[in-house]
Amino acid sequence: SAKPLESNFDDDLTDALRMVKVEDVVEDKKNIKMVFDPNHPDANEKGFVAMPGINTVVEMSDMIMVNRAYEACVTAFDATKNMAVKALELGKY
C-alpha cells in the first residue's frame, strides 16, 4: 500500500533528527591509574588517587573525526536544501 509523499517525508525527517539515546552506563575499571597525591581531596587512606587512563591523542582524533562527519552532514543538508529551492524556482516559470 502506498503512503502519501508527505508522510514519507515526515518519517524520513524524524529518522534524520533522531538523537543518540543512552542505553546503559558501564564503569570502565581497566585503565585506572593510581597516582600518589596525599593532599588531593579524593585520595584514599594511603594517599593514592584513582585517575582515569584516558589517551588524549585518541580522544582528540575521535573529536576531529566526529566534527568532520558533522560538517559533511551539514554540507549535504545545505546542498539538498539549495536543490529544493532551485526546483521550486523552476516551477514558478
DOKOL-207583 format. One record per residue (C-alpha): residue in three letters; chain; x, y, z. Coordinates in Angstrom, 2 decimals, m for minus. Each point is the difference from the previous one (the first is absolute). Last residue first. Example, Ala and Ser with C-alpha at 12.3 -4.5 7.8 and 13.67 -1.06 7.14 Angstrom:
<recs>
<rec type="SER" mol="A" x="13.67" y="m1.06" z="7.14"/>
<rec type="ALA" mol="A" x="m1.37" y="m3.44" z="0.66"/>
</recs>
This chain:
<recs>
<rec type="TYR" mol="A" x="8.04" y="29.84" z="m14.62"/>
<rec type="LYS" mol="A" x="m0.65" y="m0.51" z="3.71"/>
<rec type="GLY" mol="A" x="0.78" y="m3.72" z="m0.09"/>
<rec type="LEU" mol="A" x="3.64" y="0.68" z="m0.80"/>
<rec type="GLU" mol="A" x="0.27" y="2.06" z="3.19"/>
<rec type="LEU" mol="A" x="m1.39" y="m2.90" z="2.02"/>
<rec type="ALA" mol="A" x="2.63" y="m2.30" z="m1.48"/>
<rec type="LYS" mol="A" x="2.70" y="2.56" z="0.83"/>
<rec type="VAL" mol="A" x="m1.19" y="0.14" z="3.63"/>
<rec type="ALA" mol="A" x="0.01" y="m3.81" z="0.21"/>
<rec type="MET" mol="A" x="3.53" y="m0.13" z="m1.42"/>
<rec type="ASN" mol="A" x="1.16" y="2.59" z="2.53"/>
<rec type="LYS" mol="A" x="m1.51" y="m2.01" z="2.87"/>
<rec type="THR" mol="A" x="1.72" y="m3.16" z="m1.20"/>
<rec type="ALA" mol="A" x="3.33" y="1.81" z="m0.26"/>
<rec type="ASP" mol="A" x="m0.46" y="1.46" z="3.49"/>
<rec type="PHE" mol="A" x="m0.80" y="m3.45" z="1.41"/>
<rec type="ALA" mol="A" x="3.07" y="m1.52" z="m1.67"/>
<rec type="THR" mol="A" x="2.22" y="2.78" z="1.37"/>
<rec type="VAL" mol="A" x="m1.45" y="m0.43" z="3.49"/>
<rec type="CYS" mol="A" x="0.58" y="m3.75" z="m0.19"/>
<rec type="ALA" mol="A" x="3.61" y="0.51" z="m1.12"/>
<rec type="GLU" mol="A" x="0.57" y="2.48" z="2.84"/>
<rec type="TYR" mol="A" x="m1.34" y="m2.54" z="2.51"/>
<rec type="ALA" mol="A" x="2.29" y="m2.71" z="m1.39"/>
<rec type="ARG" mol="A" x="2.95" y="2.39" z="0.25"/>
<rec type="ASN" mol="A" x="m0.84" y="0.80" z="3.63"/>
<rec type="VAL" mol="A" x="m0.34" y="m3.70" z="0.82"/>
<rec type="MET" mol="A" x="3.44" y="m0.72" z="m1.48"/>
<rec type="ILE" mol="A" x="1.58" y="2.94" z="1.85"/>
<rec type="MET" mol="A" x="m1.55" y="m1.15" z="3.29"/>
<rec type="ASP" mol="A" x="1.25" y="m3.56" z="m0.54"/>
<rec type="SER" mol="A" x="3.51" y="1.32" z="m0.76"/>
<rec type="MET" mol="A" x="m0.11" y="2.04" z="3.21"/>
<rec type="GLU" mol="A" x="m1.10" y="m3.01" z="2.09"/>
<rec type="VAL" mol="A" x="2.67" y="m2.25" z="m1.51"/>
<rec type="VAL" mol="A" x="2.74" y="2.56" z="0.67"/>
<rec type="THR" mol="A" x="m1.35" y="0.69" z="3.51"/>
<rec type="ASN" mol="A" x="0.31" y="m3.66" z="1.04"/>
<rec type="ILE" mol="A" x="m2.12" y="m0.16" z="3.14"/>
<rec type="GLY" mol="A" x="1.13" y="m2.26" z="2.82"/>
<rec type="PRO" mol="A" x="m2.30" y="1.51" z="2.61"/>
<rec type="MET" mol="A" x="1.64" y="0.99" z="3.31"/>
<rec type="ALA" mol="A" x="m0.45" y="m1.87" z="3.29"/>
<rec type="VAL" mol="A" x="1.68" y="2.10" z="2.70"/>
<rec type="PHE" mol="A" x="2.52" y="m1.50" z="2.43"/>
<rec type="GLY" mol="A" x="0.75" y="1.38" z="3.45"/>
<rec type="LYS" mol="A" x="m0.13" y="m3.33" z="1.90"/>
<rec type="GLU" mol="A" x="m3.40" y="0.83" z="1.58"/>
<rec type="ASN" mol="A" x="m1.43" y="0.84" z="m3.44"/>
<rec type="ALA" mol="A" x="0.56" y="3.30" z="m1.76"/>
<rec type="ASP" mol="A" x="m3.11" y="1.78" z="m1.32"/>
<rec type="PRO" mol="A" x="0.81" y="3.35" z="1.69"/>
<rec type="HIS" mol="A" x="3.54" y="m0.05" z="m1.45"/>
<rec type="ASN" mol="A" x="2.68" y="0.72" z="2.63"/>
<rec type="PRO" mol="A" x="1.23" y="m3.63" z="0.11"/>
<rec type="ASP" mol="A" x="0.79" y="m0.01" z="m3.74"/>
<rec type="PHE" mol="A" x="1.37" y="m3.37" z="m1.11"/>
<rec type="VAL" mol="A" x="m1.57" y="m0.88" z="m3.35"/>
<rec type="MET" mol="A" x="m1.92" y="m3.24" z="m0.61"/>
<rec type="LYS" mol="A" x="m0.81" y="m0.32" z="m3.68"/>
<rec type="ILE" mol="A" x="m3.34" y="m1.52" z="m0.97"/>
<rec type="ASN" mol="A" x="0.02" y="m1.57" z="m3.46"/>
<rec type="LYS" mol="A" x="m2.08" y="m3.12" z="0.49"/>
<rec type="LYS" mol="A" x="m2.63" y="1.35" z="2.41"/>
<rec type="ASP" mol="A" x="m2.51" y="1.08" z="m2.61"/>
<rec type="GLU" mol="A" x="m3.40" y="0.70" z="1.57"/>
<rec type="VAL" mol="A" x="m2.84" y="m0.81" z="m2.36"/>
<rec type="VAL" mol="A" x="m2.88" y="2.36" z="m0.63"/>
<rec type="ASP" mol="A" x="m2.85" y="m1.52" z="m1.98"/>
<rec type="GLU" mol="A" x="m2.38" y="0.78" z="m2.84"/>
<rec type="VAL" mol="A" x="0.90" y="3.62" z="m0.60"/>
<rec type="LYS" mol="A" x="m2.01" y="1.46" z="m2.87"/>
<rec type="VAL" mol="A" x="1.59" y="1.85" z="m2.90"/>
<rec type="MET" mol="A" x="m2.41" y="2.38" z="m1.68"/>
<rec type="ARG" mol="A" x="m2.45" y="m0.67" z="m2.78"/>
<rec type="LEU" mol="A" x="m0.08" y="2.92" z="m2.41"/>
<rec type="ALA" mol="A" x="0.60" y="m2.11" z="m3.08"/>
<rec type="ASP" mol="A" x="m2.62" y="m2.56" z="1.02"/>
<rec type="THR" mol="A" x="m2.58" y="2.73" z="0.59"/>
<rec type="LEU" mol="A" x="0.83" y="1.55" z="m3.36"/>
<rec type="ASP" mol="A" x="m0.40" y="m3.34" z="m1.76"/>
<rec type="ASP" mol="A" x="m3.34" y="m0.65" z="1.70"/>
<rec type="ASP" mol="A" x="m1.26" y="3.48" z="m0.84"/>
<rec type="PHE" mol="A" x="1.12" y="m0.43" z="m3.62"/>
<rec type="ASN" mol="A" x="m1.85" y="m3.30" z="m0.24"/>
<rec type="SER" mol="A" x="m3.10" y="1.61" z="1.57"/>
<rec type="GLU" mol="A" x="m0.01" y="2.79" z="m2.58"/>
<rec type="LEU" mol="A" x="0.53" y="m2.35" z="m2.91"/>
<rec type="PRO" mol="A" x="m3.29" y="m1.72" z="0.80"/>
<rec type="LYS" mol="A" x="0.37" y="m3.66" z="0.88"/>
<rec type="ALA" mol="A" x="m0.35" y="m2.74" z="m2.57"/>
<rec type="SER" mol="A" x="m1.28" y="m3.43" z="0.89"/>
</recs>
